[in-house]
Amino acid sequence: MSRLSYRYGEGEILGFKSGCWMWMKRVMLERWRLKEFKKERLKQEQEVWFQCGVISSLQNPNK
C-alpha cells in the first residue's frame, strides 16, 4: 500500500472505508473542473479504484 500512498500523494488512501471514496471524489471533481479525459490517466484511475474496492471488501467482509 505504501506504493499507492507515495504515488498519489495528498490523495493517498487512508482507512479504506472513507479515504478511498474521498480520493475518488477528489479525482472526479478535478476531472470535471479540468474536463480532461485522457485515456492513460483513466486507465490508471480504474486500476486504483479496482484495488481500492478489492482491499475494502477484504477488510470489511460484512459489506
C-alpha positions in Angstrom: 0.0 0.0 0.0 2.9 2.3 0.6 3.5 2.4 -3.2 0.0 3.8 -3.8 0.3 6.3 -1.0 3.6 7.5 -2.3 2.4 7.7 -5.9 -0.8 9.6 -5.3 0.5 11.9 -2.6 -2.2 14.0 -0.9 -4.9 11.7 -2.4 -3.3 8.8 -0.5 -5.8 6.2 0.7 -6.1 6.0 4.4 -8.7 3.8 6.1 -10.4 2.3 3.0 -13.8 2.9 4.4 -13.6 6.7 3.9 -10.2 7.5 2.4 -10.8 5.6 -0.8 -14.1 7.4 -1.6 -12.7 10.8 -0.6 -9.8 10.2 -3.0 -12.1 9.1 -5.8 -14.4 12.1 -5.2 -11.4 14.4 -5.4 -10.3 12.9 -8.7 -13.8 13.2 -10.2 -14.1 16.8 -9.1 -10.7 17.6 -10.6 -11.6 15.9 -13.9 -14.9 17.7 -14.1 -13.1 21.0 -13.4 -10.4 20.4 -16.0 -12.6 18.5 -18.4 -9.8 16.2 -19.2 -10.5 12.6 -20.3 -7.0 11.3 -21.2 -7.2 7.5 -21.8 -3.9 6.8 -20.0 -5.0 8.6 -16.9 -8.4 7.0 -16.9 -6.7 3.6 -17.1 -4.5 4.3 -14.1 -7.5 5.6 -12.1 -9.6 2.5 -12.9 -6.7 0.2 -11.7 -6.5 2.1 -8.4 -10.3 2.1 -7.9 -10.3 -1.7 -8.5 -7.6 -2.3 -6.0 -9.3 0.0 -3.6 -12.6 -1.9 -3.9 -10.9 -5.3 -3.5 -9.0 -4.3 -0.4 -12.0 -2.6 1.0 -14.2 -5.7 0.6 -11.4 -7.8 2.1 -11.1 -5.6 5.2 -14.9 -5.2 5.5 -16.4 -8.7 4.9 -19.8 -7.6 6.1 -20.1 -5.3 3.1 
